[in-house]
Amino acid sequence: MHVSDSSPGFLTKIAPRTDVRELVLRLPRPWVFTNGVFDVLHRGHVMYLAQARALGGSLIVALNTDASVRRLGKGDDRPLNNDQDRAIVMASQQAVDLVTWFDEDTPQALIAELRPDLLVKGGDYDMAVLPETALVQSWGGRALALPFVAGYSTTQLLARIRAS
């Protein structure tokens, strides 16, 4: 992504996958890593990101690329916002220090490359069965599920919109 002198400063938080390792090394530790689609950013996401950031020195967010989202089977019309737009919205969040993408079905390769101190996921994940948990624990990191803010999900929001 090209950032001009007149662009908002938060755009500098967006990094292509090829540059992300070098940029992470400059961030304060401990590094907190989370990932997801974050298609329509809502209150639940914002609260989750703030809680995740409070657990460490920096928060790194990896977004599913559009192709990766389509493989998740969330629906033919998903993502509603393309990966560039989702990255801009995510980078605008005060809690977020760095945004990048992953095109694979899981972020395991990116996690292995970045070696975060803490992996954080939403409360609907069973951290014990995620392969990413074992990966982070292999270098002494931790994995944690944060509770959801009840009543907020993009899927629920879309269902309400479609019903009206």
Contact map, one row per residue, 1 for C-alpha under 8 A:
11100000000001110000000000000000000000000000000000000000000000000000000000000000000000000000000000000000000000000000000000000000000000000000000000000000000000000000
11110000000000000000000000000000000000000000000000000000000000000000000000000000000000000000000000000000000000000000000000000000000000000000000000000000000000000000
11111010001100000000000000000000000000000000000000000000000000000000000000000000000000000000000000000000000000000000000000000000000000000000000000000000000000000000
01111110000000000000000000000000000000000000000000000000000000000000000000000000000000000000000000000000000000000000000000000000000000000000000000000000000000000000
00111110000000000000000000000000000000000000000000000000000000000000000000000000000000000000000000000000000000000000000000000000000000000000000000000000000000000000
00011111000000000000000000000000000000000000000000000000000000000000000000000000000000000000000000000000000000000000000000000000000000000000000000000000000000000000
00111111101000000000000000000000000000000000000000000000000000000000000000000000000000000000000000000000000000000000000000000000000000000000000000000000000000000000
00000111111000000000000000000000000000000000000000000000000000000000000000000000000000000000000000000000000000000000000000000000000000000000000000000000000000000000
00000011111100000000000000000000000000000000000000000000000000000000000000000000000000000000000000000000000000000000000000000000000000000000000000000000000000000000
00000001111111000000000000000000000000000000000000000000000000000000000000000000000000000011000000000000000000000000000000000000000000000000000000000000000000000000
00100011111111000000000000000000000000000000000000000000000000000000000000000000000000010011000000000000000000000000000000000000000000000000000000000000000000000000
00100000111111100000000000000000000000000000000000000000000000000000000000000000000000000000000000000000000000000000000000000000000000000000000000000000000000000000
00000000011111100000000000000000000000000000000000000000000000000000000000000000000000000010000011100000000000000000000000000000000000000000000000000000000000000000
10000000011111110000000000000000000000000000000000000000000000000000000000000000000000110010000001110000000000000000000000000000000000000000000000000000000000000000
10000000000111111111001000000000000000000000000000000000000000000000000000000000000000000000000001110000000000000000000000000000000000000000000000000000000000000000
10000000000001111111000000000000000000000000000000000000000000000000000000000000000000000000000000011000000000000000000000000000000000000000000000000000000000000000
00000000000000111111100000000000000000000000000000000000000000000000000000000000000000000000000000011100000000000000000000000000000000000000000000000000000000000000
00000000000000111111100000000000000000000000000000000000000000000000000000000000000000000000000000000000000000000000000000000000000000000000000000000000000000000000
00000000000000111111111000000000000000000000000000000000000000000000000000000000000000000000000000000000000000000000000000000000000000000000000000000000000000000000
00000000000000111111111100000000000000000000000000000000000000000000000000000000000000000000000000010000000000000000000000000000000000000000000000000000000000000000
00000000000000001111111110000000000000000000000000000000000000000000000000000000000000000000000000000000000000001100000000000000000000000000000000000000000000000000
00000000000000000011111111000000000000000000000000000000000000000000000000000000000000000000000000000000000000000000000000000000000000000000000000000000000000000000
00000000000000100011111111100000000000000000000000000000000000000000000000000000000000000000000000000000000000000000000000000000000000000000000000000000000000000000
00000000000000000001111111100000000000000000000000000000000000000000000000000000000000000000000001000000000000000100000000000000000000000000000000000000000000000000
00000000000000000000111111100000000000000000000000000000000000000000000000000000000000000000000000000000000000000000000000000000000000000000000000000000000000000000
00000000000000000000011111110000000000000000000000000000000000000000000000000000000000000000000000000000000000000000000000000000000000000000000000000000000000000000
00000000000000000000001111111010000000000000000000000000110000000000000000000000000000000000000000000000000000000000000000000000000000000000000000000000000000000000
00000000000000000000000001111110000000000000000000000000110000000000000000000000000000000000000000000000000000000000000000000000000000000000000000000000000000000000
00000000000000000000000000111110000000000000000000000001110000000000000000000000000000000000000000000000000000000000100000000000000000000000000000000000000000000000
00000000000000000000000000011111000000000000000000000001110000000000000000000000000000000000000000000000000000000001110000000000000000000000000000000000000000000000
00000000000000000000000000111111100000000000000000000001111100000000000000000000000000000000000000000000000000000001110000000000000000000000000000000000000000000000
00000000000000000000000000000111110000000000000000011011111100000000000000000000000000000000000000000000000000000001111100000000000000000000000000000000000000000000
00000000000000000000000000000011111000000000000000000000001111000000000000000000000000000000000000000000000000100001111100000000000000000000000000000000000000000000
00000000000000000000000000000001111100000000000000000000001111000000000000000000000000000000000000000000000000000000001110000000000000000000000000000000000000000000
00000000000000000000000000000000111110000000000000000000000011110000000000000000000000000000000000000000001000000000000010000000000000000000000000000000000000000000
00000000000000000000000000000000011111000000000000000000000011110000000000000000000000000000000000000000000000000000000000000000000000000000000000000000000000000000
00000000000000000000000000000000001111100000000000000000000000111000100000000010000000000000000000000000000000000000000000000000000000000000000000000000000000000000
00000000000000000000000000000000000111111000100000000000000000100000000000000000000001000100000000000000000000000000000000000000000000000000000000000000000000000000
00000000000000000000000000000000000011111000000000000000000000000000000000000011100001000000000000000000000000000000000000000000000000000000000000000000010000000000
00000000000000000000000000000000000001111100000000000000000000000000000000000001100001000000000000000000000000000000000000000000000000000000000000000000010000000000
00000000000000000000000000000000000001111110110000000000000000000000000000000000000000001100000000000000000000000000000000000000000000000000000000000000010000000000
00000000000000000000000000000000000000011111110000000000000000000000000000000000000000000000000000000000000000000000000000000000000000000000000000000001110000000000
00000000000000000000000000000000000000001111111000000000000000000000000000000000000000000000000000000000000000000000000000000000000000000000000000001001000000000000
00000000000000000000000000000000000000000111111100000000000000000000000000000000000000000000000000000000000000000000000000000000000000000000000000011101100000000000
00000000000000000000000000000000000001001111111110000000000000000000000000000000000000000000000000000000000000000000000000000000000000000000000000000000000000000000
00000000000000000000000000000000000000001111111111000000000000000000000000000000000000000000100000000000000000000000000000000000000000000000000000000000000000000000
00000000000000000000000000000000000000000011111111100000000000000000000000000000000000000000000000000000000000000000000000000000000000000000000000001000000000000000
00000000000000000000000000000000000000000001111111110000000000000000000000000000000000000000000000000000000000000000000001000000000000000000000001011000000000000000
00000000000000000000000000000000000000000000111111111000000000000000000000000000000000000000001100000000000000000000000000000000000000000000000000000000000000000000
00000000000000000000000000000000000000000000011111111100000000000000000000000000000000000000001000000000000000000000000000000000000000000000000000000000000000000000
00000000000000000000000000000000000000000000001111111110000000000000000000000000000000000000000000000000000000000000000000000000000000000000000001000000000000000000
00000000000000000000000000000001000000000000000111111111001000000000000000000000000000000000000000000000000000000000000100000000000000000000000001000000000000000000
00000000000000000000000000000001000000000000000011111111111000000000000000000000000000000000001100000000000000000000000000000000000000000000000000000000000000000000
00000000000000000000000000000000000000000000000001111111100000000000000000000000000000000000000000000000000000000000000000000000000000000000000000000000000000000000
00000000000000000000000000000001000000000000000000111111100000000000000000000000000000000000000000000000000000000000000000000000000000000000000000000000000000000000
00000000000000000000000000001111000000000000000000011111111000000000000000000000000000000000000000000000000000000000010000000000000000000000000000000000000000000000
00000000000000000000000000111111000000000000000000001111111000000000000000000000000000000000000000000000000000000000000000000000000000000000000000000000000000000000
00000000000000000000000000111111000000000000000000001001111100000000000000000000000000000000000110000000000000000000000000000000000000000000000000000000000000000000
00000000000000000000000000000011110000000000000000011001111110000000000000000000000000000000001111000000000000000000000000000000000000000000000000000000000000000000
00000000000000000000000000000011110000000000000000000000011111000000000000000000000000000000000111110000000000000000000000000000000000000000000000000000000000000000
00000000000000000000000000000000111100000000000000000000001111100000000000000000000000000000000111110000000000000000000000000000000000000000000000000000000000000000
00000000000000000000000000000000111100000000000000000000000111110000000000000000000000000000000000111100001000000000000000000000000000000000000000000000000000000000
00000000000000000000000000000000001111000000000000000000000011111000000000000000001001100000000000111100000000000000000000000000000000000000000000000000000000000000
00000000000000000000000000000000001110000000000000000000000001111111100000000000001000000000000000001111000000000000000000000000000000000000000000000000000000000000
00000000000000000000000000000000000010000000000000000000000000111111100000000000011000000000000000001110000000000000000000000000000000000000000000000000000000000000
00000000000000000000000000000000000000000000000000000000000000011111110000000010011000000000000000000010000000000000000000000000000000000000000000000000000000000000
00000000000000000000000000000000000000000000000000000000000000011111111000000000000000000000000000000010000000000000000000000000000000000000000000000000000000000000
00000000000000000000000000000000000000000000000000000000000000011111111100000000000000000000000000000111100000000000000000000000000000000000000000000000000000000000
00000000000000000000000000000000000010000000000000000000000000011111111111000110000000000000000000000000000000000000000000000000000000000000000000000000000000000000
00000000000000000000000000000000000000000000000000000000000000000111111111110110000000000000000000000000000000000000000000000000000000000000000000000000000000000000
00000000000000000000000000000000000000000000000000000000000000000011111110000000000000000000000000000000100000000000000000000000000000000000000000000000000000000000
00000000000000000000000000000000000000000000000000000000000000000001111111000000000000000000000000000000100000000000000000000000000000000000000000000000000000000000
00000000000000000000000000000000000000000000000000000000000000000000111111110000000000000000000000000000000000000000000000000000000000000000000000000000000000000000
00000000000000000000000000000000000000000000000000000000000000000000110111110100000000000000000000000000000000000000000000000000000000000000000000000000000000000000
00000000000000000000000000000000000000000000000000000000000000000000010011111100000000000000000000000000000000000000000000000000000000000000000000000000000000000000
00000000000000000000000000000000000000000000000000000000000000000000010011111100000000000000000000000000000000000000000000000000000000000000000000000000000000000000
00000000000000000000000000000000000000000000000000000000000000000000000000111111000000000000000000000000000000000000000000000000000000000000000000000000000000000000
00000000000000000000000000000000000000000000000000000000000000000000110001111111100000000000000000000000000000000000000000000000000000000000000000000000000000000000
00000000000000000000000000000000000010100000000000000000000000000100110000001111110000000000000000000000000000000000000000000000000000000000000000000000000000000000
00000000000000000000000000000000000000110000000000000000000000000000000000001111110000000000000000000000000000000000000000000000000000000000000000000000000000000000
00000000000000000000000000000000000000110000000000000000000000000000000000000111111011000000000000000000000000000000000000000000000000000000000000000000000000000000
00000000000000000000000000000000000000000000000000000000000000001100000000000011111111000000000000000000000000000000000000000000000000000000000000000000000000000000
00000000000000000000000000000000000000000000000000000000000000111100000000000000111111100000000000001000000000000000000000000000000000000000000000000000000000000000
00000000000000000000000000000000000000000000000000000000000000000000000000000000011111110000000000000000000000000000000000000000000000000000000000000000000000000000
00000000000000000000000000000000000000000000000000000000000000000000000000000000111111111000000000000000000000000000000000000000000000000000000000000000000000000000
00000000000000000000000000000000000001110000000000000000000000100000000000000000111111111100000000000000000000000000000000000000000000000000000000000000000000000000
00000000000001000000000000000000000000000000000000000000000000100000000000000000001111111110000000110000000000000000000000000000000000000000000000000000000000000000
00000000001001000000000000000000000000000000000000000000000000000000000000000000000111111111000000000000000000000000000000000000000000000000000000000000000000000000
00000000000000000000000000000000000000001000000000000000000000000000000000000000000011111111100000000000000000000000000000000000000000000000000000000000000000000000
00000000000000000000000000000000000001001000000000000000000000000000000000000000000001111111100100100000000000000000000000000000000000000000000000000000000000000000
00000000011011000000000000000000000000000000000000000000000000000000000000000000000000111111110111100000000000000000000000000000000000000000000000000000000000000000
00000000011000000000000000000000000000000000000000000000000000000000000000000000000000011111110100000000000000000000000000000000000000000000000000000000000000000000
00000000000000000000000000000000000000000000010000000000000000000000000000000000000000001111111100000000000000000000000000000000000000000000000000000000000000000000
00000000000000000000000000000000000000000000000000000000000000000000000000000000000000000011111110000000000000000000000000000000000000000000000000000000000000000000
00000000000000000000000000000000000000000000000011001000001000000000000000000000000000000000111110000000000000000000000000000000000000000000000000000000000000000000
00000000000000000000000000000000000000000000000010001000011110000000000000000000000000000111111111100000000000000000000000000000000000000000000000000000000000000000
00000000000010000000000000000000000000000000000000000000011110000000000000000000000000000010011111100000000000000000000000000000000000000000000000000000000000000000
00000000000011100000000100000000000000000000000000000000001110000000000000000000000000000010000111110000000000000000000000000000000000000000000000000000000000000000
00000000000011100000000000000000000000000000000000000000000111100000000000000000000000100110000111111000000000000000000000000000000000000000000000000000000000000000
00000000000001111001000000000000000000000000000000000000000111100000000000000000000000100000000001111100000000000000000000000000000000000000000000000000000000000000
00000000000000011000000000000000000000000000000000000000000001111000000000000000001000000000000000111110000000000000000000000000000000000000000000000000000000000000
00000000000000001000000000000000000000000000000000000000000001111001000000000000000000000000000000011111011001000000000000000000000000000000000000000000000000000000
00000000000000000000000000000000000000000000000000000000000000011111000000000000000000000000000000001111100000000000000000000000000000000000000000000000000000000000
00000000000000000000000000000000000000000000000000000000000000010001000000000000000000000000000000000111111000000000000000000000000000000000000000000000000000000000
00000000000000000000000000000000000000000000000000000000000000000001001100000000000000000000000000000011111000000000000000000000000000000000000000000000000000000000
00000000000000000000000000000000000000000000000000000000000000000000000000000000000000000000000000000101111110000000000000000000000000000000000000000000000000000000
00000000000000000000000000000000001000000000000000000000000001000000000000000000000000000000000000000101111111100000000000000000000100000000000000000000000000000000
00000000000000000000000000000000000000000000000000000000000000000000000000000000000000000000000000000000011111110000000000000000001100100000000000000000000000000000
00000000000000000000000000000000000000000000000000000000000000000000000000000000000000000000000000000000011111111000000000000000000000000000000000000000000000000000
00000000000000000000000000000000000000000000000000000000000000000000000000000000000000000000000000000100001111111100000000000000000000000000000000000000000000000000
00000000000000000000000000000000100000000000000000000000000000000000000000000000000000000000000000000000001111111111000000000000000100110000000000000000000000000000
00000000000000000000000000000000000000000000000000000000000000000000000000000000000000000000000000000000000111111110000000000000000000110000000000000000000000000000
00000000000000000000100000000000000000000000000000000000000000000000000000000000000000000000000000000000000011111110000000000000000000000000000000000000000000000000
00000000000000000000100100000000000000000000000000000000000000000000000000000000000000000000000000000000000001111111000000000000000000000000000000000000000000000000
00000000000000000000000000000000000000000000000000000000000000000000000000000000000000000000000000000000000000111111100000000000000000010010000000000000000000000000
00000000000000000000000000000111100000000000000000000000000000000000000000000000000000000000000000000000000000100111111000000000000000010000100000000000000000000000
00000000000000000000000000001111100000000000000000000000000000000000000000000000000000000000000000000000000000000011111000000000000000010001110000000000000000000000
00000000000000000000000000000111100000000000000000000001000000000000000000000000000000000000000000000000000000000001111100000000000000010000111100000000000000000000
00000000000000000000000000000001110000000000000000000000000000000000000000000000000000000000000000000000000000000001111110000000000110010000111100000000000000000000
00000000000000000000000000000001110000000000000000010000000000000000000000000000000000000000000000000000000000000000011111000000000000000000001111000000000000000000
00000000000000000000000000000000011000000000000000000000000000000000000000000000000000000000000000000000000000000000001111101010000000000000000111000000000000000000
00000000000000000000000000000000000000000000000100000000000000000000000000000000000000000000000000000000000000000000000111111000000000000000000011110000000000000000
00000000000000000000000000000000000000000000000000000000000000000000000000000000000000000000000000000000000000000000000011111100000000000000000011110000000000000000
00000000000000000000000000000000000000000000000000000000000000000000000000000000000000000000000000000000000000000000000001111100000000000000000010110000000000000000
00000000000000000000000000000000000000000000000000000000000000000000000000000000000000000000000000000000000000000000000011111110010000000000000010000000000000000000
00000000000000000000000000000000000000000000000000000000000000000000000000000000000000000000000000000000000000000000000000111111110000000000000010000000000000000000
00000000000000000000000000000000000000000000000000000000000000000000000000000000000000000000000000000000000000000000000010001111110010000000001110000000000000000000
00000000000000000000000000000000000000000000000000000000000000000000000000000000000000000000000000000000000000000000000000000111110010000000000000000000000000000000
00000000000000000000000000000000000000000000000000000000000000000000000000000000000000000000000000000000000000000000000000000111111010000000000000000000000000000000
00000000000000000000000000000000000000000000000000000000000000000000000000000000000000000000000000000000000000000000000000001111111111000000000000000000000000000000
00000000000000000000000000000000000000000000000000000000000000000000000000000000000000000000000000000000000100000000000000000000111111100000000000000000000000000000
00000000000000000000000000000000000000000000000000000000000000000000000000000000000000000000000000000000001100100000001000000000011111110000000000000000000000000000
00000000000000000000000000000000000000000000000000000000000000000000000000000000000000000000000000000000000000000000001000000011111111111000011000000000000000000000
00000000000000000000000000000000000000000000000000000000000000000000000000000000000000000000000000000000000000000000000000000000011111111100000000000000000000000000
00000000000000000000000000000000000000000000000000000000000000000000000000000000000000000000000000000000000100110000000000000000001111111110000000000000000000000000
00000000000000000000000000000000000000000000000000000000000000000000000000000000000000000000000000000000000000110011111000000000000111111111111000000000000000000000
00000000000000000000000000000000000000000000000000000000000000000000000000000000000000000000000000000000000000000000000000000000000011111111111000000000000000000000
00000000000000000000000000000000000000000000000000000000000000000000000000000000000000000000000000000000000000000000000000000000000001111111100000000000000000000000
00000000000000000000000000000000000000000000000000000000000000000000000000000000000000000000000000000000000000000010000000000000000000111111100000000000000000000000
00000000000000000000000000000000000000000000000000000000000000000000000000000000000000000000000000000000000000000000100000000000000000011111110000000000000000000000
00000000000000000000000000000000000000000000000000000000000000000000000000000000000000000000000000000000000000000001111000000000000000011111111000000000000000000000
00000000000000000000000000000000000000000000000000000000000000000000000000000000000000000000000000000000000000000000111000000000000010011001111100000000000000000000
00000000000000000000000000000000000000000000000000000000000000000000000000000000000000000000000000000000000000000000011100000010000010011000111110000000000000000000
00000000000000000000000000000000000000000000000000000000000000000000000000000000000000000000000000000000000000000000011110000010000000000000011111000000000000000000
00000000000000000000000000000000000000000000000000000000000000000000000000000000000000000000000000000000000000000000000111111110000000000000001111100000000000000000
00000000000000000000000000000000000000000000000100110000000000000000000000000000000000000000000000000000000000000000000111100000000000000000000111110000000000000000
00000000000000000000000000000000000000000000000000000000000000000000000000000000000000000000000000000000000000000000000001110000000000000000000011111000000000000000
00000000000000000000000000000000000000000001000100000000000000000000000000000000000000000000000000000000000000000000000001110000000000000000000001111100000000000000
00000000000000000000000000000000000000000011001100000000000000000000000000000000000000000000000000000000000000000000000000000000000000000000000000111111000000000000
00000000000000000000000000000000000000000001000000000000000000000000000000000000000000000000000000000000000000000000000000000000000000000000000000011111000000000000
00000000000000000000000000000000000000000000000000000000000000000000000000000000000000000000000000000000000000000000000000000000000000000000000000001111100100000000
00000000000000000000000000000000000000000111000000000000000000000000000000000000000000000000000000000000000000000000000000000000000000000000000000001111110110000000
00000000000000000000000000000000000000000101000000000000000000000000000000000000000000000000000000000000000000000000000000000000000000000000000000000011111110000000
00000000000000000000000000000000000000111100000000000000000000000000000000000000000000000000000000000000000000000000000000000000000000000000000000000001111111000000
00000000000000000000000000000000000000000000000000000000000000000000000000000000000000000000000000000000000000000000000000000000000000000000000000000000111111100000
00000000000000000000000000000000000000000000000000000000000000000000000000000000000000000000000000000000000000000000000000000000000000000000000000000011111111110000
00000000000000000000000000000000000000000000000000000000000000000000000000000000000000000000000000000000000000000000000000000000000000000000000000000001111111111000
00000000000000000000000000000000000000000000000000000000000000000000000000000000000000000000000000000000000000000000000000000000000000000000000000000000011111111100
00000000000000000000000000000000000000000000000000000000000000000000000000000000000000000000000000000000000000000000000000000000000000000000000000000000001111111110
00000000000000000000000000000000000000000000000000000000000000000000000000000000000000000000000000000000000000000000000000000000000000000000000000000000000111111111
00000000000000000000000000000000000000000000000000000000000000000000000000000000000000000000000000000000000000000000000000000000000000000000000000000000000011111111
00000000000000000000000000000000000000000000000000000000000000000000000000000000000000000000000000000000000000000000000000000000000000000000000000000000000001111111
00000000000000000000000000000000000000000000000000000000000000000000000000000000000000000000000000000000000000000000000000000000000000000000000000000000000000111111
00000000000000000000000000000000000000000000000000000000000000000000000000000000000000000000000000000000000000000000000000000000000000000000000000000000000000011111
